[in-house]
Amino acid sequence: MNREDAEAAAERPLAGRVALVAGATRGAGRAMAVELGRAGATVYASGRTTRERVSEVGRASETIEETAELVDAAGGTGIAVPTDHLVPEQVAALVERVDHEQGRLDVLVNDVWGGDHLVQWGKPMWEHDLAMGLRAVRLGVESHLITSHHAVPLLIRHPGGLVVEVTDGTAEYNRRYREPLYYDLAKNGPLRVAYALGQELAPHGATALALTPGWLRSEAMLDTHFRVTEETWREALATTPEFGISESPVYVARALVALAADPDVARFNGRSLSSGWLAREYGFTDTDGSRPDAWSYLRDTDAGRRADPLDYR
């Protein structure tokens, strides 16, 4: 391989690879799809919000078609497939399409969520609306199981496959109560799924792991909670200094690409990993050149240590 070919391979380490990002409409899922494409992958971006239909999340400003276009613009191949991942027949059809068009699946990202609007923060289990709580758990856990059930047989057809369970919180941090109970279940479930699935995948030469961002500057976090943009997010520090530990969705997406391109990723099988920890492991940064580590900040402040959020960037 000559120098030019080596440089091209380094810039596009996932060329020829096929990925499915389940829940790619916005936030971390969208960024993951785009960065996988930037690394050269063909990316199937699935989700419920399209230009013709808005999901229960209620945000029409982000669609899976737009995600696929962003993947194309980044240099990959983006394919938008409307899919409700709680409907097994729709997931089966999605995987059959990937098989028919590509004949392989190398990376499966289970990022389905869209349940924040269902969570009644601060309410104990018996006061929380039961139907809303159960649907939050279904979105956070059952959708992931349905997707893996249909996609893993294609993924293990070739050795080296990777399944990534996206959640909120590391296994270490989530030993504490993540209020309320239904949210706790929805975000701890993927951690256990990653561990158990890893045991079943290992004999097939595949890997499963859990990946969490820190305080994610998602579209909703920016425009709804803080009324800022990705360019002006630091304005929110005047009222919420803790927002200084936040990270762009690109940060966790770069973590995903580093994992997917790592020939020794199996060393992480079954483990829970964070964007901040992986930034130190692989040497990447967020878009501003920093390395936010939200979970270390929370660990230290929970232990009663005085901490400046900006010291954790």
C-alpha positions in Angstrom: 0.0 0.0 0.0 1.5 3.4 -1.0 1.3 6.5 1.1 -1.8 7.9 -0.5 -3.7 4.7 -0.1 -2.6 4.4 3.5 -3.8 8.0 4.2 -7.1 7.3 2.5 -7.6 4.1 4.5 -6.9 6.0 7.7 -9.4 8.6 6.9 -12.1 6.0 5.9 -11.4 3.1 8.2 -14.9 1.7 7.8 -15.0 1.7 4.0 -16.9 -1.4 2.8 -18.6 -1.8 6.2 -22.4 -1.8 6.7 -24.0 -0.3 9.7 -27.6 0.0 11.0 -28.3 2.8 13.5 -31.7 2.1 15.0 -33.0 5.4 16.3 -31.0 7.7 14.0 -33.5 10.6 13.8 -31.7 13.0 16.1 -29.2 13.4 18.9 -26.6 10.8 19.4 -28.1 8.4 16.9 -28.0 11.0 14.1 -24.4 11.9 14.9 -23.4 8.3 15.1 -24.9 7.6 11.6 -23.1 10.7 10.2 -19.7 9.8 11.7 -20.0 6.2 10.6 -20.6 7.6 7.1 -17.6 10.0 7.4 -15.5 6.9 8.2 -16.7 5.3 4.9 -19.6 3.1 6.0 -22.9 2.4 4.3 -25.4 3.4 7.0 -29.0 2.4 7.3 -30.7 5.1 9.4 -34.0 4.0 10.9 -36.6 5.8 13.1 -40.2 6.9 13.3 -40.1 10.6 12.2 -40.1 11.2 8.5 -41.0 14.1 6.3 -44.5 12.7 6.1 -45.0 11.5 9.6 -44.0 12.9 13.1 -43.6 10.4 15.9 -45.0 10.8 19.4 -41.8 12.7 20.4 -43.4 15.6 18.6 -40.3 17.0 16.8 -40.8 17.6 13.1 -37.5 19.4 12.8 -35.4 16.2 12.5 -36.2 13.3 10.1 -34.4 10.1 9.1 -34.3 11.4 5.5 -32.3 14.4 6.7 -30.0 12.1 8.6 -29.4 10.0 5.5 -28.6 13.1 3.5 -26.1 14.2 6.2 -24.4 10.8 6.0 -24.1 11.3 2.2 -22.7 14.8 2.7 -20.1 13.4 5.1 -18.9 11.0 2.4 -20.7 7.8 3.3 -23.9 6.2 1.9 -27.0 7.0 3.9 -30.2 5.0 3.5 -33.3 6.1 5.4 -35.8 3.4 6.4 -38.9 4.4 8.4 -39.2 1.8 11.2 -41.0 1.4 14.5 -38.6 -0.8 16.4 -41.4 -2.0 18.7 -43.1 -3.6 15.7 -41.2 -6.9 15.0 -42.5 -7.1 11.5 -41.1 -3.7 10.6 -37.7 -4.6 12.1 -37.7 -7.9 10.2 -38.4 -6.1 7.0 -35.6 -3.6 7.7 -33.1 -6.4 8.3 -34.2 -8.3 5.2 -33.7 -5.2 3.1 -30.1 -4.8 4.5 -29.5 -8.4 3.7 -30.9 -8.1 0.2 -29.0 -4.9 -0.6 -25.7 -5.5 1.2 -25.5 -9.2 2.2 -23.9 -8.3 5.5 -24.2 -6.2 8.6 -21.0 -5.2 10.5 -22.2 -2.7 13.1 -25.6 -2.6 14.9 -26.3 0.5 17.0 -29.3 0.2 19.3 -30.0 3.8 20.1 -33.8 3.7 20.2 -35.3 5.8 23.0 -37.6 8.8 22.4 -39.2 8.3 25.9 -38.3 11.5 27.8 -41.8 12.8 27.3 -43.2 9.7 29.1 -41.1 10.0 32.2 -42.8 11.8 35.1 -39.7 13.0 36.9 -39.9 13.0 40.7 -42.8 10.6 41.1 -42.5 7.3 42.9 -43.5 4.2 41.0 -47.0 3.9 42.4 -47.9 7.5 41.5 -46.3 7.5 38.1 -48.7 6.9 35.2 -48.5 3.2 34.6 -49.0 3.2 30.8 -46.5 5.9 30.3 -43.9 4.2 32.5 -44.3 0.8 30.8 -44.0 2.4 27.4 -40.8 4.1 28.4 -39.4 0.8 29.4 -40.6 -0.8 26.2 -38.9 2.0 24.2 -35.7 1.8 26.1 -35.3 -2.0 26.4 -37.8 -4.0 24.4 -37.1 -2.2 21.2 -33.4 -3.0 21.5 -34.2 -6.7 22.1 -36.5 -6.9 19.0 -33.9 -5.2 16.9 -31.1 -7.5 18.0 -33.2 -10.6 17.6 -33.7 -9.9 13.9 -30.4 -8.3 13.1 -27.8 -10.5 15.0 -28.2 -13.5 12.6 -27.1 -11.3 9.8 -24.3 -9.7 11.9 -22.7 -13.0 12.9 -22.6 -14.2 9.3 -19.1 -12.6 9.2 -16.7 -12.4 12.1 -15.9 -9.1 13.8 -19.4 -7.8 14.1 -20.2 -5.2 16.8 -23.4 -4.5 18.7 -23.6 -1.2 20.6 -26.2 -0.6 23.3 -26.6 3.1 23.7 -27.9 4.2 27.1 -27.6 6.9 29.8 -25.0 6.2 32.4 -22.1 3.8 33.0 -22.6 0.5 34.9 -20.6 2.1 37.8 -22.7 5.3 37.9 -26.0 3.5 37.5 -25.6 1.5 40.6 -27.4 4.4 42.2 -31.1 5.2 41.7 -31.8 6.9 38.4 -35.0 8.6 39.3 -37.8 7.6 38.6 -38.0 3.8 38.6 -39.2 3.5 35.0 -36.3 5.6 33.8 -34.0 3.6 36.0 -35.2 0.4 34.3 -35.0 1.8 30.8 -31.4 3.0 31.2 -30.1 0.1 33.2 -31.6 -2.5 30.9 -29.3 -1.9 28.0 -26.3 -2.3 30.3 -27.4 -5.8 31.2 -28.3 -6.6 27.6 -24.8 -5.6 26.4 -23.3 -7.9 29.1 -25.5 -10.9 28.4 -25.5 -10.5 24.6 -21.7 -10.3 24.7 -21.6 -13.8 26.3 -23.7 -15.2 23.5 -21.9 -13.4 20.7 -18.3 -14.2 21.7 -18.3 -17.7 20.3 -19.3 -16.2 16.9 -16.4 -13.7 16.9 -18.7 -10.8 17.6 -18.8 -8.2 20.4 -21.5 -6.4 22.3 -20.9 -3.4 24.6 -22.8 -0.5 26.1 -21.9 3.1 25.3 -23.1 6.2 27.0 -22.5 9.9 26.3 -22.2 12.3 29.1 -24.5 15.4 29.3 -25.5 15.4 25.7 -26.2 18.6 23.9 -29.1 17.1 21.9 -31.4 19.3 19.8 -34.0 19.3 22.5 -31.5 20.0 25.2 -30.3 23.0 23.3 -33.5 24.6 21.9 -36.1 23.5 24.4 -34.3 23.3 27.8 -31.7 26.1 27.4 -32.8 28.0 24.3 -29.3 28.1 22.8 -27.6 26.6 19.8 -24.6 24.4 19.4 -22.7 27.6 18.5 -23.9 29.5 21.6 -24.3 26.8 24.2 -21.8 28.4 26.6 -24.4 31.2 27.2 -26.3 28.6 29.3 -23.4 28.5 31.8 -24.5 31.8 33.3 -27.6 30.1 34.8 -26.3 26.4 34.8 -22.6 26.2 35.4 -22.8 22.4 35.5 -23.6 22.5 31.7 -19.9 23.1 31.3 -19.4 19.3 31.4 -21.7 18.9 28.4 -20.7 17.4 25.1 -21.8 17.6 21.5 -23.4 14.4 19.9 -20.3 14.2 17.7 -18.2 13.2 20.7 -20.0 9.9 21.4 -20.2 9.3 17.7 -16.4 9.6 17.4 -16.2 7.1 20.3 -18.4 4.7 18.3 -16.2 5.0 15.1 -13.1 4.4 17.2 -14.7 1.2 18.6 -15.9 0.0 15.2 -12.5 0.6 13.6 -10.6 -1.2 16.4 -9.5 -4.7 15.4 -9.2 -5.5 19.1 -12.6 -4.2 20.1 -13.4 -7.7 21.6 -11.4 -6.7 24.6 -14.4 -4.6 25.6 -17.0 -7.3 25.2 -19.8 -7.0 27.6 -18.5 -3.8 29.2 -20.0 -0.4 29.8 -18.0 2.5 28.2 -18.4 6.3 28.1 -17.4 8.8 25.5 -15.1 10.6 28.0 -13.2 7.4 28.9 -12.9 6.3 25.3 -11.6 9.8 24.3 -8.6 9.1 26.6 -8.3 5.5 25.3 -8.3 6.4 21.6 -7.1 10.1 21.6 -10.1 11.8 19.9 -11.7 15.0 21.1 -15.0 16.8 20.9 -15.6 19.3 18.1 -14.0 22.1 20.2 -10.8 20.1 20.9 -11.8 19.3 24.5 -12.3 16.0 26.2 -15.4 16.3 28.4 -15.7 13.7 31.1 -19.2 14.2 32.7 -19.2 10.9 34.6 -16.0 11.7 36.4 -17.4 15.1 37.4 -20.5 13.5 38.7 -18.5 10.9 40.6 -16.5 13.6 42.3 -19.3 15.9 43.2 -21.4 13.0 44.5 -18.5 12.2 46.8 -18.7 15.7 48.2 -15.6 17.1 46.4 -15.7 20.7 45.2 -15.4 20.6 41.4 -15.3 23.2 38.6 -17.2 21.7 35.6 -14.8 23.3 33.2 -11.9 21.4 34.7 -13.5 18.2 33.3 -13.2 19.2 29.7 
